[in-house]
Amino acid sequence: MSHTEPHRLAGCPGEPSPPGLTRADIFRSLLWIMAVTSAVINMVVSYSAAISWVNLVCGAVTLVCGGILVARRLRGRR
């Protein structure tokens, strides 16, 4: 049974480094943040008496982000 020390630093010699974030991971996270944020803003604007172009822009941003996320997911399955 191997025993690991919980207070040991990850960057010690002889130990594999933990996997880092790639550009694809960061891009996917930003797309999700943009999609959720624009969807929430779109909902708030829909229930308030705000300008309609804000609603249209937020809906378009949500649609584009969702489309890119779906396309990336389908491309990654091949």
N, C-alpha and C positions, 0 to 999 in steps of 0.2 A: 504494500500500500504506500503510495507516494504521499508525502506530506509537504504542503506548500506553506510558506511563511506569509501571513497576510500583510505584514509591515514592510515587505521587500518591494523595492521600486521596480517598475516594469522594464526599465532600460538597462538592467544589469547585464554584464557580458555573459554570453552563453545562453541567454534566454531569447526566444523568438519575440519579436516586437508585435504588439497587437495590430490588427489590420486598421488602416486609416480610412478616412473618407475619400472617395474618388470624386472627380468632377461630376460624374453621372449622378452620384448620390446627392451631391449638393444641388445640382440642377433639378432633380426630381423633388427634393424637399422645397426648393423655392417655388416650383410649379404648384405643389400642394398648398403652400401658404398663400400664394396668389389666388388660387381657385377658391379656397375656403373664405378668404377675406373678401373677395369680390362677390361671392354668393351671399355672405352675411350683409354686406353693404347694399346689395341688390334687394334683399328682403326688407331691410329697414327703409330704404327709399320707396319701395312699393307700398308699404303701409302708411307712409307719411305723404303729405302733399308737396312733394319736392318736384324739381324740374325733371321732365321725362328723359332728357338726353343723358342724365346721370344713370338712370335705370338702364338705358340701352347700352351705354359704355360698359357698365359693370356686367351686364348679361353677356356681352360680346367677349369680355376678358374671361369670364367663367367658361364660356363655350370653347374658346381657343385653348385655354389651359387644360380643360378636360379632354379635348381632342388630341393634344400633344401627349398627355399622359397615356391615353388609350393606344395611340400609335406606337409609342415607345414600348409599352407592355406587349403589344402584338409582335413587334419587330424582335423583341428579346426572346420570344417563345420559339422562334425558328431555329 
